[in-house]
Amino acid sequence: MAGETLCERLGGHDGIQAVVDDLYDRLLADDELGPFFAGADMEKPRRTQTDLLCEAAGGPETYDAEPVREAHLHVPFEPEHIRTAVELLYESLAAFDVPEEDAAAVVGAVAEYEQELLASPNDDDR
């Protein structure tokens, strides 16, 4: 395990993709978060989230999609939505037996985007 990146410990691209797929299944099934995805083609968010987590975990993949803020401006996220999504991410990581320290690192990488996810189009007017 010494010298392994977080990405490698998570099973590389395929391992992270499996966690992301599980996470999106949970998000879609959630009563509060599921409606945000109504009618959406889920292939792109699953792919871009996988790339984002791979990059954040030190993997060779890079996130080259639309900036996180711009990709989510149309979604009226509130702080409680972010908290629920984080809880679901922890559940997905636990389902794949990701050690607590690695799970915290993954959640920490995602948490860096909280303010961008909570941004509204009017935030540019300040």
C-alpha positions as CSV (number, residue, x, y, z in Angstrom):
1,M,0.0,0.0,0.0
2,A,3.0,2.3,0.5
3,G,3.4,4.6,-2.4
4,E,-0.1,3.9,-3.8
5,T,-2.2,6.9,-4.7
6,L,-5.7,7.2,-3.4
7,C,-6.9,6.5,-6.9
8,E,-5.0,3.2,-6.9
9,R,-6.4,2.3,-3.4
10,L,-9.9,2.9,-4.7
11,G,-9.4,0.5,-7.5
12,G,-8.4,3.0,-10.2
13,H,-10.8,4.3,-12.8
14,D,-13.0,1.2,-12.6
15,G,-13.2,1.2,-8.8
16,I,-14.1,4.9,-8.7
17,Q,-16.6,4.4,-11.5
18,A,-18.3,1.7,-9.5
19,V,-18.6,4.0,-6.5
20,V,-19.9,6.8,-8.6
21,D,-22.5,4.6,-10.2
22,D,-23.6,3.4,-6.8
23,L,-23.7,7.0,-5.6
24,Y,-25.9,8.2,-8.5
25,D,-28.2,5.2,-8.0
26,R,-28.6,6.5,-4.4
27,L,-29.0,10.1,-5.5
28,L,-31.7,9.2,-8.0
29,A,-33.6,7.1,-5.4
30,D,-33.4,9.9,-2.8
31,D,-36.7,11.8,-2.3
32,E,-35.1,15.2,-2.1
33,L,-32.2,14.8,-4.6
34,G,-33.8,12.5,-7.1
35,P,-36.0,15.2,-8.7
36,F,-33.0,17.3,-9.6
37,F,-32.1,14.5,-12.1
38,A,-35.6,14.0,-13.5
39,G,-35.4,13.5,-17.3
40,A,-31.6,13.9,-17.3
41,D,-29.3,11.7,-19.3
42,M,-27.2,10.3,-16.5
43,E,-24.3,9.1,-18.7
44,K,-22.5,12.5,-18.7
45,P,-22.7,13.2,-14.9
46,R,-21.5,9.7,-14.1
47,R,-18.6,10.1,-16.5
48,T,-17.6,13.6,-15.4
49,Q,-17.9,12.8,-11.7
50,T,-15.7,9.7,-12.2
51,D,-13.1,11.8,-13.9
52,L,-13.3,14.5,-11.2
53,L,-12.8,11.9,-8.4
54,C,-10.1,10.2,-10.3
55,E,-8.2,13.4,-10.8
56,A,-8.7,14.5,-7.1
57,A,-7.5,11.0,-6.0
58,G,-4.2,11.4,-7.9
59,G,-5.2,9.2,-10.9
60,P,-4.2,9.7,-14.5
61,E,-7.6,10.9,-15.6
62,T,-8.3,14.6,-15.6
63,Y,-11.6,16.4,-15.3
64,D,-12.0,18.3,-18.5
65,A,-15.7,19.0,-18.5
66,E,-17.5,22.3,-17.9
67,P,-16.5,24.0,-14.7
68,V,-18.4,22.7,-11.7
69,R,-20.1,26.0,-10.9
70,E,-21.4,26.5,-14.5
71,A,-22.5,22.9,-14.8
72,H,-24.8,23.3,-11.7
73,L,-26.1,26.9,-12.0
74,H,-29.5,25.6,-13.0
75,V,-29.8,23.3,-9.9
76,P,-31.2,25.1,-6.8
77,F,-29.0,23.3,-4.3
78,E,-29.3,24.2,-0.6
79,P,-26.8,23.3,2.1
80,E,-29.1,20.4,3.3
81,H,-28.9,18.9,-0.2
82,I,-25.1,18.9,-0.1
83,R,-25.2,17.3,3.4
84,T,-27.5,14.5,2.1
85,A,-25.3,14.0,-1.0
86,V,-22.2,13.7,1.3
87,E,-24.0,11.1,3.5
88,L,-24.9,9.1,0.4
89,L,-21.3,9.3,-0.9
90,Y,-20.2,7.9,2.5
91,E,-22.7,5.1,2.1
92,S,-21.5,4.3,-1.4
93,L,-17.8,4.3,-0.2
94,A,-18.8,2.0,2.7
95,A,-20.6,-0.4,0.3
96,F,-17.2,-0.9,-1.4
97,D,-15.3,-1.3,1.9
98,V,-13.3,1.9,1.4
99,P,-11.3,2.5,4.6
100,E,-12.5,5.5,6.7
101,E,-9.4,7.5,6.0
102,D,-9.7,7.1,2.3
103,A,-13.4,7.8,2.4
104,A,-12.8,11.0,4.3
105,A,-10.2,12.0,1.6
106,V,-12.7,11.4,-1.2
107,V,-15.4,13.4,0.6
108,G,-12.9,16.2,1.3
109,A,-12.1,16.4,-2.4
110,V,-15.8,16.7,-3.2
111,A,-16.4,19.2,-0.4
112,E,-14.0,21.6,-2.0
113,Y,-16.7,22.3,-4.5
114,E,-19.5,23.1,-2.1
115,Q,-19.6,26.8,-2.7
116,E,-19.6,26.3,-6.4
117,L,-22.5,23.9,-6.1
118,L,-24.4,26.4,-4.0
119,A,-23.7,29.4,-6.3
120,S,-26.6,31.0,-8.1
121,P,-26.6,32.9,-11.4
122,N,-27.1,36.1,-9.5
123,D,-23.8,35.6,-7.5
124,D,-21.9,37.3,-10.4
125,D,-23.9,40.5,-9.9
126,R,-22.2,41.2,-6.5
